[in-house]
């Protein structure tokens, strides 16, 4: 935005840079002070300034020095943990976070919140929950703290407590889009109980594009609950169009990546061998196709623990590629990773995955990062005892389910989901690559139809357990009774018994989705 030729955003950035430079300059003389407390504070200040400027690697070095000189300072250790996490150094992040937790006494709310965020990212949601609750009790008017707390309540299925937090956030900011959307997704709303008037008003109370998008997704969800299908689609179309235009996305880039994964496997990975004994279970597929459901079924087995959606394989492949881009998944990374020794990829994966406290001692664990279907060649060659379960769902329901879901932060790897035809083309690419993996690994890559699980839960559960080398366990049929955290968009749905009302829901929008149906028909895909 400009006023009389002055770019306000640039002025703001320049002022911030000047402020951070002044803070750093004032601290620098004390970096090596003989008083450890003064030296630690100086290093912490400069590290914090560098972190705010996005210079994470440099920040870590100063924060390490600060933590070394003040070993019991939870604030210093906490920020070091966050910085290590930003660099994807999960082992170092966990070590610093545990030290910060051990040092916590009369800690400020901000530090508790950051520490909770770190533990949450590392998969320790129980510890994160306690930290977020303490942060909110100390600073109840800071929305960020309540937002982190409410997300964790949702992960644990504590809906009533989540509603209280959402309402508290909306009292502080009536146009808070994330709270409106989170509330809408908690349950099915009715004509007698819904928030459509409040949401409609909230849409006019903010000029923020991202908040308007979130509120429109919330409106779409509640309109769909009330069978107001045209209204629901109109809100989604407006919100997705805004996101898609700003993303400047081309689906051909994703399709090229998929082909590259196949080519690298055929040309460079197929002949390699690995001797790693561990056999994780990977649950994969396009998001919103039942991956969380299958993961919950498997982790209801007493021998199996769930690691959640790990970034461990993408990070192991990135590490093997030795590329320097900040993007974990790109064409150069995949092509260069093909030159790596495949067993090194497997060991890097296991080392990172085992950092997560709830699977450190597990004999078998699941990794349910949906887009690991891309990495199947790396996974099944690097981990010869691993098994994969790939979810498939009706193509039209898959398109609709992706289109109506706002992925966190407009996640880069889900940009296809903001355009109907892009989702359809992505689905086509997914069919091709997953059929390829099934042909290459017929005994280790199992494709399961979501609709079949719903139609015959017991038979399909038996099939899943057999594929994964697990004995029959009756408790797997009662997956919805588990109290374990579910850190995915399907957290609310998988705490219910199986239901079939999401099958064929696309037909409510048949007119709007006709171009998609015609595309699938032209490509020979049965809808």
Residue pairs with C-beta under 8 A, 6 or more apart in sequence:
1 7
1 8
1 9
2 8
16 52
17 53
20 49
20 52
20 53
21 49
23 45
23 49
24 45
24 46
24 49
24 50
26 45
27 41
27 42
27 43
27 45
27 46
28 42
28 46
29 42
30 38
30 39
30 41
30 42
31 39
31 42
31 43
31 46
32 39
33 39
33 42
36 69
36 70
37 69
37 70
39 65
39 69
40 65
40 66
40 67
40 69
40 70
40 73
40 76
41 66
41 70
43 62
43 63
43 65
43 66
43 69
44 62
44 63
44 66
44 73
44 75
44 76
44 79
46 62
47 59
47 60
47 61
47 62
47 63
47 66
47 79
47 80
47 83
48 59
48 63
48 79
50 56
50 58
50 59
50 62
51 59
51 63
51 79
51 82
51 83
56 83
56 86
56 87
57 87
59 83
60 80
60 83
60 84
60 87
63 76
63 79
63 80
63 83
64 80
66 73
66 76
66 80
67 73
67 76
67 77
67 80
67 96
67 99
70 76
71 99
71 103
72 103
73 103
74 100
74 101
74 103
74 104
74 105
74 107
74 111
74 115
75 107
75 108
75 111
77 96
77 97
77 99
77 100
77 103
78 96
78 97
78 100
78 111
78 114
78 115
78 118
79 114
80 96
80 100
81 93
81 94
81 96
81 97
81 100
81 114
81 115
81 118
82 93
82 114
82 117
82 118
84 90
84 92
84 93
84 96
85 93
85 118
85 121
85 122
88 311
88 315
90 122
90 352
90 355
91 351
91 352
91 355
93 118
93 121
93 122
94 122
94 355
97 115
97 118
97 119
97 122
100 111
100 115
101 115
101 119
101 127
104 111
104 112
104 115
108 138
109 134
109 135
109 136
109 138
109 139
109 142
109 145
110 135
110 139
112 131
112 132
112 134
112 135
112 138
113 131
113 132
113 135
113 142
113 144
113 145
113 148
115 131
116 127
116 128
116 129
116 130
116 131
116 132
116 135
116 148
116 152
117 128
117 148
119 125
119 127
119 128
119 131
120 128
120 148
120 152
120 487
122 355
122 356
122 357
123 307
123 308
123 310
123 356
123 357
123 358
123 487
124 356
124 357
124 358
125 152
125 155
125 156
125 485
125 487
126 485
128 148
128 152
129 149
129 152
129 153
129 156
132 145
132 148
132 149
132 152
133 149
135 142
135 145
135 148
135 149
136 142
136 145
136 146
136 149
136 165
139 145
140 146
140 168
141 172
143 169
143 172
143 173
143 176
146 165
146 168
146 169
146 172
147 169
147 178
147 179
149 165
150 162
150 165
150 166
150 169
150 179
150 182
151 182
152 485
153 159
153 161
153 162
153 165
154 162
154 182
154 186
154 491
154 492
155 485
155 486
155 487
155 491
156 483
156 485
157 483
157 486
157 491
157 492
157 495
159 186
159 187
159 492
162 182
162 186
163 183
163 186
166 179
166 182
166 183
166 186
167 183
169 176
169 179
170 176
170 179
170 180
170 183
173 179
174 198
174 201
174 202
174 205
175 202
175 205
175 206
175 208
175 211
175 215
176 211
177 202
177 206
177 208
177 210
177 211
177 212
177 213
177 214
177 215
177 218
178 214
180 195
180 198
180 199
180 202
180 214
180 215
180 218
181 214
181 215
181 217
181 218
181 221
181 406
183 195
183 218
184 195
184 199
184 217
184 218
184 219
184 221
184 222
185 218
185 221
185 489
185 492
186 492
187 492
188 225
189 195
189 222
189 225
189 226
190 225
190 226
191 226
194 222
194 225
194 226
195 218
195 222
196 219
196 222
196 223
196 226
199 215
199 218
199 219
199 222
200 219
202 215
203 212
203 215
203 216
203 219
206 212
206 215
209 242
209 246
210 410
212 239
212 242
213 239
213 242
213 243
213 406
214 406
216 235
216 236
216 238
216 239
217 235
217 236
217 239
217 404
217 405
217 406
219 231
219 232
219 235
220 231
220 232
220 233
220 235
220 236
220 239
220 404
221 232
221 404
223 229
223 231
223 232
223 235
224 232
224 404
224 508
227 508
229 508
229 509
232 404
233 509
233 512
236 403
236 404
237 512
239 406
240 403
240 417
240 418
240 419
241 418
243 410
243 418
244 415
244 418
244 419
244 422
247 410
247 415
247 418
249 415
249 416
249 418
249 419
249 422
251 416
251 419
251 421
251 422
251 425
251 426
254 416
254 426
254 429
255 425
255 426
255 429
256 331
257 329
257 330
257 331
257 334
257 374
258 374
258 429
258 430
258 432
258 433
260 331
260 334
260 335
261 334
261 374
261 375
261 376
261 377
261 433
262 377
262 433
262 436
264 334
264 335
264 337
264 338
264 377
265 377
265 378
265 381
265 440
267 338
268 338
268 339
269 338
269 342
269 377
269 378
269 381
270 377
270 381
270 440
272 341
272 342
272 343
272 381
273 342
273 343
273 381
273 384
274 342
274 343
274 346
274 381
274 382
274 383
274 384
275 343
275 384
276 343
276 346
276 347
276 350
276 382
276 383
276 384
276 385
277 385
278 350
278 383
278 385
278 386
279 364
279 383
279 385
279 386
279 387
279 469
280 307
280 350
280 353
280 364
280 365
280 366
280 367
280 383
280 386
281 298
281 304
281 364
281 365
281 366
281 367
281 386
281 387
281 388
281 389
281 468
282 366
282 367
282 368
282 369
282 372
282 376
282 379
282 386
282 387
282 388
282 389
283 291
283 294
283 295
283 298
283 366
283 367
283 368
283 370
283 388
283 389
283 391
284 291
284 368
284 369
284 370
284 371
284 372
284 373
284 376
284 388
284 389
284 390
284 391
285 291
285 370
285 373
285 390
285 391
285 392
285 393
285 430
285 434
286 370
286 373
286 391
286 393
286 398
286 402
286 426
286 427
286 430
287 370
287 371
287 402
287 405
287 407
287 414
287 417
287 489
288 393
288 398
288 401
288 402
288 405
288 489
288 490
289 370
289 391
289 392
289 393
289 398
289 401
289 450
290 391
290 393
290 448
290 450
290 453
291 368
291 370
291 391
291 488
292 368
292 486
292 488
292 490
292 491
292 493
292 494
293 450
293 453
293 479
293 490
293 493
293 494
293 498
294 368
294 389
294 391
294 448
294 453
294 464
295 306
295 366
295 368
296 306
296 479
296 480
296 482
296 486
296 494
297 461
297 464
297 476
297 479
298 304
298 306
298 366
298 389
298 464
298 465
298 468
298 470
298 476
299 305
299 306
299 366
299 479
299 482
299 484
300 473
300 475
300 476
300 478
300 479
300 482
301 465
301 470
301 473
301 475
301 476
302 473
302 475
303 363
303 364
303 470
304 362
304 364
304 365
304 366
304 468
304 470
305 358
305 359
305 362
305 364
305 365
305 366
306 358
306 359
306 365
306 366
306 368
306 484
307 353
307 356
307 358
307 359
307 365
307 366
307 367
307 368
308 356
308 367
308 368
308 487
308 488
309 367
309 368
309 369
309 370
309 487
309 488
310 352
310 353
310 356
310 367
310 369
311 328
311 369
312 349
312 352
312 353
312 367
313 349
313 367
313 369
313 372
313 375
313 378
313 379
314 328
314 329
314 369
314 372
314 375
315 328
315 348
315 352
316 345
316 346
316 348
316 349
316 352
316 378
316 382
317 333
317 334
317 337
317 345
317 375
317 378
318 328
318 329
318 333
318 337
319 348
320 337
320 340
320 344
320 345
320 348
321 332
321 333
321 334
321 335
321 336
321 337
321 340
322 336
323 330
323 332
323 333
323 336
325 332
325 333
327 333
327 412
329 374
329 413
337 345
337 378
342 378
342 381
342 382
343 382
345 378
345 382
346 382
346 383
349 379
349 382
349 383
350 383
353 359
353 365
353 367
354 360
359 365
364 468
364 470
368 488
371 413
372 379
372 388
373 388
373 390
373 430
373 433
373 434
373 437
374 433
376 388
376 433
376 434
376 437
376 441
376 445
377 437
377 440
379 386
379 388
380 386
380 388
380 437
380 440
380 441
380 444
380 445
386 444
387 444
387 446
387 467
387 468
387 469
388 437
388 441
388 444
388 445
388 446
389 446
389 448
389 464
389 467
389 468
390 434
390 437
390 438
390 445
390 446
390 447
390 448
391 448
391 450
392 434
392 447
392 448
392 449
392 450
393 401
393 449
393 450
393 451
394 450
394 451
394 503
394 504
394 506
394 527
395 424
395 427
395 520
395 525
395 526
395 527
396 506
396 507
396 513
396 516
396 517
396 520
396 527
397 502
397 503
397 504
397 505
397 506
398 423
398 427
399 420
399 423
399 424
399 427
399 506
399 513
399 516
400 505
400 506
400 509
400 513
401 502
401 505
402 414
402 416
402 417
402 423
403 417
403 418
403 420
403 423
405 417
405 489
407 414
407 417
407 489
410 418
415 422
416 422
416 423
416 425
416 426
417 423
420 513
420 515
420 516
421 515
421 516
421 519
423 516
424 516
424 519
424 520
425 519
427 525
428 523
428 525
431 525
434 445
434 447
437 445
438 445
438 446
438 447
446 463
446 464
446 467
448 460
448 463
448 464
451 503
452 460
453 460
453 461
453 498
454 498
454 499
454 500
454 503
455 500
457 477
457 498
458 477
461 476
461 477
462 472
465 471
465 472
465 473
465 476
479 494
480 494
480 495
480 496
480 497
486 494
486 495
506 513
510 517
517 527
520 526
520 527
521 527
